[in-house]
């Protein structure tokens, strides 16, 4: 899944839970933590696999449920200690939704071979086309097929929902940029 697909899935899931549980849209800082969490597995695995060659594939170490378990423990401990549990929960929802969104649709038909990354290193990751780095992956590895169009649709829906939620997090990101530009 592309980054915007992961962001959309994470936000739509998170905002639905927050609206249902608290009757309000997500707050700014947890929304930013959610966005960061939704990208983290790819920001770790893909460079370490494609650019450095330390991992056997772009969905291994941080895409594993074993890594997820460790991340949950560490993030919740740190967030609780810092009295920032909503930020930790936002990050974890983003991280966990990333792993779920990477599960290929064939799994629902009983073919689990594309989801073995979830149990790496116990199971081998699914085979990938060789990639000569992130830029090569963007230019040649991904195709613009039906699954990618679904992701664009999810992103559009997510953007509309985020807008209707008051664009949580945008002000915290743009305010420093505005100060820097006007200085």
C-alpha positions in Angstrom: 0.0 0.0 0.0 1.2 3.5 -0.8 1.8 6.0 2.0 -1.5 7.9 1.4 -3.4 4.7 1.6 -1.9 3.9 5.0 -2.7 7.4 6.2 -6.3 7.2 5.0 -6.9 3.8 6.6 -5.4 4.9 9.9 -7.3 8.2 10.0 -10.6 6.7 9.1 -10.2 4.0 11.7 -9.0 6.4 14.4 -11.6 9.1 13.8 -14.4 6.5 13.9 -13.3 5.2 17.3 -12.7 8.7 18.7 -16.2 9.9 17.5 -17.9 6.8 18.9 -16.0 6.8 22.2 -15.8 10.5 23.0 -18.3 12.1 20.7 -15.8 14.5 19.2 -13.1 14.6 16.4 -9.5 13.6 17.1 -7.3 16.1 18.9 -4.3 17.6 17.1 -1.3 15.9 18.7 -2.7 12.4 18.7 -3.7 12.9 15.0 -0.1 13.8 14.2 1.2 10.8 16.2 -1.3 8.7 14.2 0.1 10.0 10.9 3.6 9.2 12.0 2.7 5.8 13.2 0.9 5.0 9.9 4.2 5.4 8.0 6.7 4.0 10.5 6.9 0.4 9.4 7.8 1.4 5.8 10.2 4.1 7.0 12.1 1.4 8.8 11.9 -1.7 6.6 12.1 -0.3 3.1 15.3 1.7 3.5 16.9 -1.1 5.5 16.0 -3.6 2.8 16.2 -1.6 -0.4 18.9 0.9 0.2 21.1 -0.8 2.8 20.4 -4.5 2.2 20.2 -5.3 5.9 16.7 -6.9 5.7 15.5 -9.5 3.2 12.5 -7.5 2.1 10.5 -4.3 2.5 8.0 -5.9 4.8 9.9 -7.8 7.5 11.2 -6.4 10.8 8.8 -3.6 11.6 6.0 -5.3 9.8 6.1 -8.3 12.1 3.6 -8.9 15.0 6.7 -9.6 17.1 8.0 -6.0 16.5 4.4 -4.7 17.0 4.2 -6.4 20.4 7.5 -4.7 21.5 6.5 -1.4 20.1 3.2 -1.5 22.0 4.9 -2.2 25.3 7.6 0.5 24.8 5.2 3.2 23.4 2.6 2.7 26.1 5.2 2.7 28.8 6.8 5.9 27.6 3.5 7.6 26.8 2.1 6.7 30.2 5.3 7.9 32.0 5.1 11.2 30.1 1.4 11.5 30.7 0.8 11.5 27.0 -1.2 8.3 26.6 -3.4 9.6 23.8 -0.3 10.3 21.7 0.9 6.8 22.3 -2.5 5.3 21.4 -2.6 7.5 18.2 0.8 6.3 17.2 -0.1 2.6 17.9 -3.4 2.8 16.0 -1.4 4.2 13.0 1.3 1.5 13.3 -1.1 -1.4 13.8 -3.4 -0.3 11.0 -0.4 -0.2 8.7 0.3 -3.9 9.3 -3.4 -4.7 8.7 -3.6 -2.6 5.5 -0.7 -4.4 4.0 -2.5 -7.7 4.2 -3.2 -8.7 0.6 -6.8 -9.2 -0.5 -6.0 -12.8 -1.4 -5.9 -13.6 2.3 -9.7 -13.3 2.4 -9.8 -16.0 -0.2 -7.7 -18.3 2.0 -4.2 -17.6 0.4 -2.1 -16.6 3.4 1.2 -16.7 1.5 1.3 -12.9 1.1 0.9 -12.3 4.8 3.8 -14.3 6.1 5.7 -11.0 6.8 3.5 -10.8 9.9 5.4 -13.7 11.4 8.9 -12.7 10.2 11.5 -14.0 11.1 9.7 -17.3 12.0 8.3 -17.4 8.4 10.0 -16.1 5.3 8.6 -12.9 3.9 6.6 -13.0 0.6 8.9 -12.7 -2.4 9.4 -9.2 -3.8 10.7 -7.9 -7.1 14.3 -6.7 -6.7 14.4 -3.0 -6.0 17.4 -0.7 -6.4 16.3 1.8 -3.8 13.3 3.9 -2.9 13.3 6.0 -6.1 13.5 2.8 -8.2 10.5 1.4 -6.3 8.5 4.5 -6.9 9.3 4.7 -10.6 9.1 1.0 -11.5 8.0 -1.3 -8.7 4.5 0.0 -8.2 1.7 -0.1 -10.8 -1.3 2.0 -11.0 -4.0 -0.7 -10.9 -7.4 -1.1 -9.3 -5.9 -1.5 -5.8 -4.0 1.8 -6.2 -7.2 3.5 -7.3 -9.0 2.2 -4.3 -6.3 3.8 -2.2 -6.8 7.1 -3.9 -10.5 6.8 -3.2 -9.8 6.0 0.5 -7.4 9.0 0.7 -10.1 11.3 -0.8 -12.7 10.0 1.7 -10.1 10.4 4.5 -9.3 13.9 3.4 -13.0 14.9 3.4 -13.5 13.3 6.9 -10.3 15.0 8.2 -11.6 18.4 6.8 -15.0 17.9 8.4 -13.2 17.0 11.7 -11.6 20.5 11.6 -8.2 19.3 10.1 -6.7 18.2 13.4 -3.0 18.7 13.5 -2.7 21.0 10.6 -2.2 24.1 12.7 0.6 22.5 14.7 2.4 21.7 11.5 1.9 24.9 9.6 2.4 27.4 12.4 6.2 26.9 12.6 6.4 27.0 8.8 4.5 30.3 8.7 6.7 31.8 11.4 9.8 30.7 9.5 8.5 32.1 6.2 7.5 35.5 7.6 10.7 35.9 9.7 
